[in-house]
Amino acid sequence: MLAGKHNKSALAIASISFANGLARLYIFLLLTFFTSFIFPEFVDAQPNSQTTSSLKIPMYTMTQSLGFFTLFNPHPVVKVQLGSNGHKEKLFFLVDTGCTSTMIDTKTAKRLGLIIGAESYTGIGAYSQFVTHKADLPWLKLGPIEECNLPVQVMDLSKANFVGDIDGILGVNFWKKYLLTLDYRRNYIELSCSPALNSKREVDIIPAFSDEQGRLYVNGTINTHQVPMLVDTCSPTTTVPYDLAKEIFADEIEKSKFRNDEWDVNGGKAKVATIHPQSFEMGDCAWTGLTIHVFKNNGQGSNVCILGSNFLRNYSVGFDFPNQRLILEK
């Protein structure tokens, strides 16, 4: 009997200890949740265990207020630190593989005390043209990565309200020496100097090529028509210019309904129709069910085909700029 009582007491003590352990575990998980999601700025970049030269940096979801509604936008955003004249700020920048240069909003540049030069660059967005001003940024930090005296372009980004409240854009001149991976499901970007692929995942490697500014393009085949496509993380949809779409889709374009749309970073507008190709191929891979936007921009925007985030977000996407490859991991 005594042995039996002793066992019951031990079980009672063990049960209390177990319950206390569960309570501590619950509190720990709750704090971890709030730290990671409610206060993501406390999550620092961590080295990847697969390679010592790889870094993971959290991505953020920007919001846009629309009356009583709040919209979540799918554009990839990271938090950077900028410094000038002894003044430092933490700011939100877009991760943009379709933008050649790092950009800073005019108000932000003035607040930092940057010396803004004369008009230096005329660019073409998806829907419109824009003009920027040259400046030098004394200091920029992304996670543990620091850049000093970084050449930047200054322009008014206030028209990019469809994205959310952003202060700048990290363009290809910042990314092009890295393998940049965007993991949309886990909400982080990863920077490394060489690929470290997870063999447990399904991986597709698509050959790519770059333009003079270093942006990556792939050769896509839409309904048997081969077209070069800019891989652009900040384009919400895959797009094809109207004249080219007439060649690919023929009479189907004439039957499509075009609506007014606005999502170019610099506020450009166009008439847009939605179409679904019979097939889409890149390299040795093929897909069905892709949605393409066909746009008329009246000659004010780019005539480049864009592979946008409606396709990219289905994968962990690696932009291997040094080796000119697009790496898609399921």
C-alpha positions in Angstrom: 0.0 0.0 0.0 2.7 2.4 0.9 4.4 1.7 -2.4 1.1 2.4 -4.1 0.6 5.7 -2.2 4.1 6.6 -3.0 3.5 6.0 -6.7 0.3 8.1 -6.6 2.2 11.0 -4.9 4.9 10.8 -7.5 2.3 10.8 -10.3 0.6 13.9 -8.7 4.0 15.7 -8.4 4.8 14.7 -12.0 1.4 15.9 -13.2 1.9 19.3 -11.5 5.4 19.6 -13.0 4.1 18.6 -16.4 1.3 21.3 -16.1 3.8 23.9 -15.1 6.0 22.9 -18.0 3.1 23.2 -20.4 2.3 26.7 -19.0 5.9 27.8 -19.5 5.9 26.4 -23.0 2.6 28.2 -23.8 3.9 31.5 -22.5 7.1 31.0 -24.5 5.2 30.3 -27.7 2.9 33.2 -27.1 5.8 35.6 -26.7 7.5 34.2 -29.7 4.4 34.8 -31.8 4.1 38.4 -30.7 7.8 39.0 -31.2 7.8 37.5 -34.7 4.5 38.8 -36.1 3.3 41.7 -34.0 6.8 43.2 -33.5 8.7 41.8 -36.5 11.4 44.6 -36.2 12.9 42.6 -33.2 13.6 39.6 -35.5 17.2 40.0 -36.7 18.8 38.4 -39.7 20.2 35.0 -38.9 22.9 33.0 -40.7 21.5 30.0 -42.5 22.8 26.7 -41.1 23.4 25.4 -44.6 26.1 27.9 -45.4 28.0 30.5 -43.4 27.7 33.0 -46.2 23.8 33.1 -46.2 21.6 35.5 -44.4 17.8 35.5 -43.7 16.1 38.8 -43.4 12.3 39.2 -42.5 9.9 40.6 -45.1 6.9 42.7 -44.2 3.4 43.0 -45.5 2.4 46.6 -46.1 -1.1 47.8 -45.6 -3.2 50.4 -47.4 -6.2 52.2 -45.8 -9.3 52.5 -48.0 -12.0 54.2 -46.0 -13.1 51.7 -43.3 -11.1 48.9 -45.0 -7.5 47.9 -44.8 -5.9 46.1 -47.7 -2.8 43.9 -47.5 -0.5 44.2 -50.5 1.6 41.4 -51.7 4.7 43.4 -52.6 7.9 42.3 -50.8 9.2 44.9 -48.3 12.2 44.9 -46.0 13.2 47.3 -43.2 16.5 49.1 -43.8 18.5 51.6 -41.8 19.7 54.8 -43.5 22.2 57.3 -42.2 23.4 60.7 -43.2 25.0 63.6 -41.3 24.8 61.7 -38.0 21.1 61.1 -38.5 19.8 57.5 -38.7 16.3 56.1 -39.5 14.7 52.7 -39.9 12.6 52.8 -43.1 10.6 50.4 -45.4 12.0 49.7 -48.8 10.5 47.6 -51.7 12.5 44.6 -52.9 12.3 45.3 -56.6 14.1 43.1 -59.2 12.5 45.2 -62.0 14.1 48.5 -60.9 17.7 49.1 -62.1 18.7 51.5 -59.3 18.0 52.0 -55.6 15.5 54.8 -55.1 14.7 57.1 -52.3 11.5 59.1 -51.9 12.1 62.9 -52.2 10.7 63.7 -48.8 12.9 61.1 -47.2 16.0 62.3 -49.0 15.4 65.8 -47.8 14.8 64.7 -44.3 18.1 62.9 -44.3 19.8 66.0 -45.7 21.0 64.4 -48.9 22.4 66.7 -51.6 20.0 66.2 -54.5 21.5 66.8 -57.9 19.9 67.9 -61.2 17.8 65.6 -63.3 19.9 62.6 -64.1 17.8 59.8 -65.4 14.6 59.3 -67.4 13.1 55.9 -66.9 10.1 54.0 -68.2 7.8 52.1 -65.9 5.1 49.7 -66.9 2.5 52.4 -67.6 4.4 55.7 -67.7 7.7 57.7 -67.8 9.5 59.3 -64.9 12.4 61.5 -64.0 14.8 61.0 -61.1 17.6 63.0 -59.5 21.0 61.7 -58.5 22.3 61.6 -54.9 24.8 59.7 -52.8 23.6 57.9 -49.7 26.4 57.9 -47.0 25.2 54.7 -45.2 22.6 51.9 -45.7 22.2 48.8 -43.7 20.1 45.7 -44.4 20.4 43.2 -41.6 24.1 42.9 -41.1 25.0 44.1 -44.6 26.3 47.6 -44.8 26.8 49.8 -47.9 28.6 53.2 -47.7 28.4 56.0 -50.3 25.7 54.2 -52.3 24.6 56.0 -55.5 20.8 56.4 -55.4 18.1 58.0 -57.5 15.6 60.4 -55.8 12.0 60.7 -57.0 8.5 61.3 -55.6 7.1 57.9 -54.5 4.0 59.2 -53.0 2.0 58.1 -56.0 2.8 54.5 -55.2 0.0 54.4 -52.7 -1.2 51.1 -54.1 1.9 49.5 -52.4 1.6 51.2 -49.0 3.7 53.7 -47.2 7.2 53.1 -48.6 10.3 55.2 -48.3 12.3 53.7 -51.1 13.2 50.9 -53.4 16.1 48.5 -53.3 17.0 48.0 -56.9 19.2 45.6 -58.9 22.3 47.7 -58.3 22.0 46.5 -54.7 21.1 42.9 -55.4 23.1 41.9 -58.4 26.1 40.5 -56.6 24.0 38.0 -54.6 21.7 35.1 -55.0 18.5 36.7 -53.7 15.8 34.3 -52.6 12.3 35.4 -51.7 10.4 32.9 -49.6 6.9 34.2 -49.7 5.4 31.4 -47.5 7.9 31.9 -44.7 8.0 35.7 -45.2 11.7 36.3 -45.5 14.4 37.0 -48.1 17.7 35.2 -48.1 21.0 36.5 -49.4 23.9 34.3 -50.3 27.0 34.3 -52.5 26.3 30.8 -53.9 23.3 28.5 -54.2 22.5 26.2 -51.2 19.5 24.3 -52.5 17.4 22.1 -50.3 17.5 18.6 -51.9 14.2 17.7 -50.2 12.3 20.3 -52.3 11.2 20.2 -55.9 13.5 22.5 -57.7 13.2 24.0 -61.2 16.2 25.9 -62.6 15.3 28.3 -65.5 18.1 29.7 -67.7 18.1 33.5 -67.6 19.9 36.5 -69.1 20.5 40.1 -68.0 20.2 43.5 -69.6 22.9 46.2 -69.4 21.6 47.2 -65.9 21.8 43.6 -64.6 18.0 42.8 -64.4 17.1 39.2 -65.0 15.0 38.0 -68.0 13.8 34.6 -68.9 12.6 33.3 -72.3 8.9 32.4 -71.9 6.7 30.7 -74.4 3.1 31.8 -74.4 0.8 29.8 -76.7 3.8 28.7 -78.8 5.1 32.3 -79.0 8.5 32.8 -77.5 8.9 36.2 -75.7 11.6 37.5 -73.3 10.1 38.4 -69.9 11.5 40.7 -67.2 11.3 38.9 -63.8 9.8 41.6 -61.6 8.9 41.1 -57.9 7.0 44.4 -57.8 4.7 43.7 -60.7 1.5 42.2 -59.1 0.6 40.4 -62.3 2.3 38.9 -65.4 1.8 41.4 -68.2 2.0 41.5 -72.0 1.9 44.8 -74.1 -1.2 45.1 -76.4 0.6 44.9 -79.7 2.4 41.7 -78.8 -0.8 40.3 -77.3 -2.5 40.7 -80.6 0.1 38.5 -82.2 -0.2 35.8 -79.5 -3.9 35.8 -78.8 -5.3 37.1 -82.1 -9.1 37.6 -82.1 -9.4 36.8 -78.4 -7.9 40.2 -77.6 -10.5 42.1 -79.6 -13.2 40.3 -77.7 -11.7 41.2 -74.3 -13.0 43.9 -72.1 -10.5 46.6 -71.1 -10.8 48.5 -67.8 -9.0 51.5 -66.4 -6.2 50.5 -64.0 -3.4 52.1 -62.0 -0.5 50.3 -60.3 2.7 51.7 -61.8 5.1 52.9 -59.1 5.0 56.4 -60.5 1.2 56.6 -60.9 1.0 55.5 -64.5 -2.4 54.5 -65.9 -3.5 52.2 -68.6 -6.4 50.1 -69.9 -6.1 46.5 -68.9 -7.7 43.2 -69.9 -7.3 39.8 -68.3 -6.6 36.7 -70.4 -5.7 33.1 -69.7 -3.2 31.5 -72.2 -3.6 27.9 -73.1 0.0 27.1 -72.2 3.0 28.8 -70.6 6.6 27.4 -70.7 10.0 28.3 -69.4 13.1 26.1 -70.0 11.9 22.5 -69.7 8.9 23.4 -67.5 5.3 24.0 -68.4 2.3 25.5 -66.5 -1.4 26.0 -67.1 -3.8 28.4 -65.4 -1.6 31.5 -65.6 -3.4 34.8 -65.6 -2.0 37.5 -67.9 -2.8 41.2 -68.0 -2.8 42.8 -71.4 -2.4 46.6 -71.2 -2.7 49.6 -73.5 -0.6 52.5 -72.4 -0.8 54.9 -75.3 3.0 54.8 -75.8 3.8 56.2 -72.4 5.2 53.1 -70.8 7.4 50.0 -71.3 6.8 47.5 -74.1 8.5 44.7 -72.1 6.7 41.5 -71.1 6.8 41.0 -67.3 6.7 37.8 -65.2 5.1 39.1 -62.1 4.3 38.1 -58.5 1.1 36.3 -59.4 3.4 33.6 -60.7 6.4 34.1 -58.5 4.5 33.8 -55.2 3.8 30.1 -55.8 7.5 29.4 -55.1 10.5 30.2 -53.1 12.1 32.2 -55.9 15.9 32.5 -56.2 17.3 35.3 -58.4 20.8 34.0 -59.1 22.2 37.3 -60.6 25.9 36.2 -60.8 25.0 32.9 -62.6 22.0 34.2 -64.5 19.5 31.7 -63.4 16.0 31.7 -61.9 15.6 29.1 -59.2 12.0 27.9 -58.4 11.6 25.8 -55.2 8.2 24.3 -54.2 
